[in-house]
Amino acid sequence: MEATYKATELAAQSRPLFGTTPEVVSVALREAGKKAATVTEAKAIVAAFLEREVK
């Protein structure tokens, strides 16, 4: 079972884990309604957020 991390912990490690800024990770997780997630879940959420169409 994969460890779960708080959104703030994931955002603090945003560059090495996701290749993006802490703000992007924070907003992506907040919009997904996640206060905590595994690294795998967070990567999927952040990727979907970054690929989203801007309106």
Buried (B, 14 or more C-beta within 10 A) or exposed (E): EEEBBEBEEBBBBBEEBBEBEBEBBBBBBEEBEBEBBBBEBBBBBBEEBEEEEEE
